């Protein structure tokens, strides 16, 4: 019985760590995309596409490349766009 409880808690800890990694990856994608914007004079209309690409690559490096990783990468990239937009709008007011 104790082994089953330990396995249950270990599974939850892994899920929590994956979520923390995904949240941290959003911040990393924001920073990388901003660096790319500065270095290459990237047009603003292409920023979501670049964010999605970096999100997919980032999640793929941590979790392996696959369909679920690609979906999570898209969510990560779009989340980074939303995070940047909301921080920018709050900072300029």
Legacy VTK file of the C-alpha trace (Angstrom):
# vtk DataFile Version 3.0
C-alpha trace
ASCII
DATASET POLYDATA
POINTS 93 float
0.000 0.000 0.000
2.779 2.437 0.847
4.429 1.813 -2.514
1.215 2.781 -4.346
0.967 6.010 -2.354
4.624 6.813 -3.062
4.064 6.228 -6.781
1.007 8.484 -6.725
2.920 11.327 -5.082
5.896 10.828 -7.404
3.557 11.157 -10.386
2.131 14.412 -9.055
5.600 15.807 -8.387
6.623 15.072 -11.976
3.511 16.825 -13.306
4.173 19.869 -11.114
7.794 20.033 -12.262
6.711 19.824 -15.915
4.286 22.707 -15.354
6.979 24.807 -13.684
9.303 24.092 -16.608
6.612 25.183 -19.075
5.992 28.413 -17.177
9.704 29.177 -17.099
9.934 28.373 -20.803
7.351 31.086 -21.555
9.671 33.662 -20.002
12.648 32.252 -21.908
10.749 32.461 -25.199
9.859 36.111 -24.475
13.535 36.915 -23.929
14.757 35.012 -26.978
12.160 36.585 -29.261
13.042 40.051 -27.997
16.713 39.337 -28.659
15.848 38.193 -32.184
13.740 41.332 -32.725
16.627 43.558 -31.697
19.311 41.645 -33.585
17.432 41.227 -36.870
15.029 44.198 -36.972
12.144 41.713 -37.205
8.798 43.066 -38.340
6.190 42.938 -35.544
3.699 40.967 -37.610
6.072 37.961 -37.644
6.653 37.898 -33.883
3.857 35.367 -33.106
5.229 32.955 -35.719
8.758 33.263 -34.310
7.375 32.774 -30.784
5.547 29.621 -31.827
8.673 28.223 -33.493
10.810 28.890 -30.416
8.058 27.463 -28.193
7.922 24.233 -30.202
11.713 23.913 -30.214
11.972 24.673 -26.488
9.333 22.168 -25.464
10.771 19.635 -27.878
14.187 19.917 -26.286
12.742 19.263 -22.820
10.030 16.705 -23.584
11.038 15.247 -26.923
9.517 16.100 -30.259
6.026 14.778 -30.930
2.452 15.837 -31.464
1.736 16.695 -27.805
5.015 18.569 -27.531
4.167 20.554 -30.652
0.784 21.533 -29.214
2.372 22.523 -25.924
5.004 24.482 -27.870
2.304 26.395 -29.721
0.606 27.195 -26.421
3.953 28.273 -24.958
4.747 30.533 -27.913
1.351 32.200 -27.900
1.492 32.574 -24.113
4.803 34.368 -24.444
3.221 36.806 -26.922
0.374 37.472 -24.516
2.736 37.904 -21.577
4.843 40.433 -23.471
1.783 42.366 -24.684
0.219 42.588 -21.250
3.445 43.652 -19.543
4.077 46.243 -22.255
0.569 47.707 -21.934
0.826 47.926 -18.142
4.318 49.451 -18.297
3.341 52.168 -20.780
0.332 53.371 -18.777
LINES 1 94
93 0 1 2 3 4 5 6 7 8 9 10 11 12 13 14 15 16 17 18 19 20 21 22 23 24 25 26 27 28 29 30 31 32 33 34 35 36 37 38 39 40 41 42 43 44 45 46 47 48 49 50 51 52 53 54 55 56 57 58 59 60 61 62 63 64 65 66 67 68 69 70 71 72 73 74 75 76 77 78 79 80 81 82 83 84 85 86 87 88 89 90 91 92
